[in-house]
Amino acid sequence: MKKINIGVIFLVAIVIIGALFYLQDDKTVAKEIEMVQESIVDDNDNKPEVFSAITESEFNKYLKDKAVVIDIRTPLEIYQGKISKEALEIDFYDKYFQQEILKLDNTRTYFIYCAHAQRTEKAKEIMQSIGFNFVYDLKGGVVTWEGALVK
């Protein structure tokens, strides 16, 4: 039986994802993401350990600093309210989740959250594996958020 090189499989997967990304005609989401990224100054000084879960007070601090926040919950969950009105909405369960993540600048800092912080753990792994450098999630998820949610 032949051994399959993991690097070759990874390269093929990236090529396929890139082709799908190129063929996808979702200019509105890409434009919205680009506008948010351009309007935010990225400051990686004094941030917690990379890929760590942060408390509500730390998360709140970065919200005030106009951080790039991603809500990875489903549209139904988001309809009930979200932490930040400006948060990008990228449904973790959507089949195009990884393609949407690939549209983001992987050198920027991102703060992600879901309902219970289970999806964010998986999302952080995905983002780290495709080259993101600074990703933080809300410890405990939105269910632990004591602040008001916005619609």
C-alpha positions as CSV (number, residue, x, y, z in Angstrom):
1,M,0.0,0.0,0.0
2,K,1.4,3.4,-1.0
3,K,1.9,6.1,1.7
4,I,0.1,9.4,0.9
5,N,2.1,12.5,1.7
6,I,0.2,14.8,4.0
7,G,1.8,17.8,2.4
8,V,0.4,16.8,-1.0
9,I,-3.1,16.3,0.4
10,F,-2.9,19.7,2.2
11,L,-1.7,21.4,-1.0
12,V,-4.5,19.8,-3.1
13,A,-7.1,20.9,-0.4
14,I,-5.7,24.5,-0.5
15,V,-5.9,24.5,-4.3
16,I,-9.5,23.3,-4.3
17,I,-10.5,25.8,-1.6
18,G,-8.8,28.5,-3.6
19,A,-10.6,27.5,-6.7
20,L,-13.9,27.5,-4.9
21,F,-13.1,30.8,-3.3
22,Y,-12.3,32.3,-6.8
23,L,-15.4,31.0,-8.3
24,Q,-17.7,32.1,-5.5
25,D,-19.6,35.3,-6.4
26,D,-20.1,36.8,-3.0
27,K,-18.7,40.3,-3.5
28,T,-21.0,41.8,-0.9
29,V,-19.5,39.8,2.1
30,A,-16.0,40.3,0.8
31,K,-16.5,44.1,0.4
32,E,-18.0,44.3,3.9
33,I,-15.1,42.4,5.5
34,E,-12.6,44.6,3.6
35,M,-14.4,47.8,4.8
36,V,-14.3,46.6,8.4
37,Q,-10.6,45.6,8.1
38,E,-9.6,49.0,6.6
39,S,-11.4,51.0,9.3
40,I,-9.7,49.2,12.2
41,V,-6.1,49.8,13.3
42,D,-4.5,46.6,14.3
43,D,-2.6,46.7,17.5
44,N,-1.1,43.5,18.8
45,D,0.7,45.0,21.8
46,N,-0.5,43.9,25.3
47,K,-2.8,41.2,24.0
48,P,-3.2,37.9,25.9
49,E,-1.5,34.7,24.7
50,V,-2.2,33.9,21.1
51,F,-5.2,31.6,20.5
52,S,-6.4,31.9,24.1
53,A,-9.8,32.3,25.6
54,I,-10.3,35.7,27.2
55,T,-12.7,37.0,29.8
56,E,-15.7,39.2,29.2
57,S,-13.8,42.3,30.6
58,E,-10.9,41.7,28.3
59,F,-13.2,41.1,25.3
60,N,-15.1,44.3,26.2
61,K,-11.8,46.2,26.2
62,Y,-11.1,45.1,22.6
63,L,-14.6,45.9,21.5
64,K,-14.0,49.5,22.7
65,D,-10.7,49.5,20.7
66,K,-12.7,48.7,17.5
67,A,-11.4,45.1,17.3
68,V,-12.4,42.8,14.5
69,V,-15.1,40.6,16.1
70,I,-16.6,37.5,14.4
71,D,-19.8,36.0,15.6
72,I,-19.7,32.3,14.4
73,R,-23.2,31.4,15.6
74,T,-26.1,30.5,13.3
75,P,-28.4,33.2,11.9
76,L,-31.2,32.1,14.3
77,E,-28.8,32.5,17.3
78,I,-27.7,35.9,16.0
79,Y,-31.3,37.0,15.5
80,Q,-31.6,36.8,19.3
81,G,-28.9,39.4,19.7
82,K,-25.2,39.7,19.4
83,I,-22.4,41.2,21.5
84,S,-21.3,43.8,18.9
85,K,-23.4,45.4,16.2
86,E,-20.2,45.6,14.0
87,A,-19.4,41.9,14.5
88,L,-18.9,40.0,11.2
89,E,-21.3,37.1,10.9
90,I,-19.7,33.8,9.7
91,D,-21.8,30.8,10.6
92,F,-19.5,28.0,11.7
93,Y,-22.0,25.3,10.5
94,D,-22.2,26.8,7.0
95,K,-20.6,24.7,4.3
96,Y,-18.7,27.8,3.2
97,F,-17.3,28.7,6.7
98,Q,-13.7,28.0,5.8
99,Q,-14.0,29.9,2.5
100,E,-15.3,33.0,4.3
101,I,-12.5,32.7,6.8
102,L,-10.0,32.5,4.0
103,K,-11.3,35.9,2.7
104,L,-9.9,37.5,5.9
105,D,-6.5,39.0,6.3
106,N,-4.6,36.3,8.4
107,T,-2.2,38.9,9.8
108,R,-4.9,40.8,11.6
109,T,-6.2,40.1,15.1
110,Y,-9.6,38.5,15.5
111,F,-12.0,38.0,18.5
112,I,-14.5,35.3,17.9
113,Y,-17.4,34.0,19.9
114,C,-20.3,31.5,19.7
115,A,-22.9,30.4,22.2
116,H,-20.9,28.2,24.6
117,A,-17.3,28.5,23.3
118,Q,-17.3,25.0,21.8
119,R,-17.4,26.1,18.1
120,T,-14.8,28.8,18.8
121,E,-12.3,26.1,19.9
122,K,-12.7,24.4,16.6
123,A,-12.7,27.6,14.6
124,K,-9.5,28.7,16.3
125,E,-7.9,25.4,15.2
126,I,-9.0,25.9,11.6
127,M,-7.8,29.5,11.6
128,Q,-4.4,28.6,13.1
129,S,-4.0,25.7,10.6
130,I,-4.5,28.1,7.7
131,G,-2.0,30.7,9.0
132,F,-3.9,33.1,11.2
133,N,-1.6,34.6,13.8
134,F,-3.8,36.3,16.4
135,V,-7.2,34.7,17.3
136,Y,-9.0,35.0,20.7
137,D,-12.3,33.7,21.8
138,L,-14.8,34.7,24.6
139,K,-14.4,32.3,27.5
140,G,-17.7,30.5,28.0
141,G,-19.3,32.0,25.0
142,V,-22.2,34.5,24.7
143,V,-24.3,32.6,27.3
144,T,-21.8,34.0,29.9
145,W,-22.0,37.5,28.6
146,E,-23.4,39.8,31.3
147,G,-23.6,42.9,29.1
148,A,-26.5,43.8,26.8
149,L,-26.9,42.1,23.4
150,V,-27.7,44.2,20.4
151,K,-30.0,43.3,17.5
